[in-house]
Amino acid sequence: MRKNHNSGRQYASPWWWLMAIFLMFGSATVFADGSTKNASHAVTADVKKLFPADATYVGEERCVACHTKESSQFVHTTHSKAFKLNPKSDLERKGCEACHGPGSRHANENR
């Protein structure tokens, strides 16, 4: 919120209005065929295409076992809290692997 120096009242900057509009309408994605689907389902499918079929999710605990510094910095972010407190999909419930993908191959190669 910024303060209007002429009247002393506070008003929201255009940035906040744009963010509010995005958050209200950003949960649905309109596809070329006109259908709408939950964006998190589309993301889940896209993430699966990026990683080898034999890669599996190992869980955040396994990631944190080696990446303690990264975890201690990330756990305090809004991004982390959103995934932990209000996950929108099964993918978001996977913690680190929601963004970084299934960690089994990485974990096994770096023991």
N, C-alpha and C positions, 0 to 999 in steps of 0.2 A: 504494500500500500504506500502510495506517495501522498504527500500533503500538498494541497493546493494553496500556494502562498497568498493568493488574493482573498480567499474566503475562509481559510483555516480548516476546511473540511478535507477529509481523506477520500481518495478515490483509487480504484484499482487501475493499474497500468494496462495498456492493451495486451501485454504479455500474459497477464493473468486471465483475461477474458478469452484469449486464444487457447490457453491451456484448459480452461473449463469447458469450452466447446469441444476440444479434442477428446477430453475424458468422457464427455457425455456421449459422443458419437463414435468413438474409436473402438468400441468393443465388437462392432460388426464390420465385416469386410464384404464389399459388393464385388462379386466376381463377374467376368465377362458375359456369362450367360444370364446375368441379372439376379442370380440367387444370392442369398446372404448366408454366411456361415460364421460361426464363432471364430474369430481370428486366431485364438489359441489352438484350435484344431488344425488350422492351416499351417501354423508354425510347427506343430508337432510332426506333421507329415514332412515338412521341409527339412527339419533337423534329422529325421531318420534317414533321408536320402544322402546326407553328408557323411555318414559314418559307415564303416564296414558292417555287413550283416552279422558278423560274429561278435561284434562289440556289445557288451551288456552294461547295464547300470549297476554300479557297485555301492552307491550310497554316499552321502555327504561325509559320514564318519571316516570312511576310508580316504577320502580326499584330504580331510583335515589332519589326518595322522601324519602326513608329510608336509602339507601346505599350511602350517599353523600361522605363519606370519600373514599370509594372504587372508586367511579366515578371520584373524583377529581384526584386520582392517575392514574387511567387507561386512562383518556381522553388524556393524553399527550404522550401515547405510540404509536409506529409505528403500532402495532396491531389494536388499536382503529382507528387510522387515515385511515388505509387501508379499514376497514369495512365502515367507514363513507364516505370517498371520492371516493372509487372505489369498491363497493360491487359486488361480482361475482355471487351472487344468491339472491333469495328472503330471504333465511335464513340469510345471512350475513347482510341484511338490518334490521334485528330485533335487532341489538345492543347486549345488555347483553344476551338476550335469544338465540342468535345464538349459543353460547357455553354452556350456563347454562340450556337451554331448556325453555319451556313455564312456565311462572311464576305465573299463576293464583292461583294455589293451595297454593303456598308458600305465596303469597301476602294476600290471604284470611285467612290463618292460623295465620299470624303474624301481624294482625292489631293492 
